[in-house]
Amino acid sequence: MTSNDFLTVAEASMIVKLTPVHLRKLLRAGHVKGARPRGRGSWRIPADELRRYLEGPAPARPQA
């Protein structure tokens, strides 16, 4: 992944090992930053943001 890459929810959820539904909840709550092109449709998550989430403090991540 390069810093200019954007991932879909399906791609990102496999990397962070969360369900797509749970990842969308994190996006809506602002815990993971992403964008919805034209304000609707599928989320796009910057690769840098996904790295930030993975490297963040453990309490920010949901328990299994």
Secondary structure, DSSP 8 states (H G I E B T S, - for coil): --TT-EE-HHHHHHHHT--HHHHHHHHHHTSS--B-GGGSSS-BEEHHHHHHHHHS-GGGS---
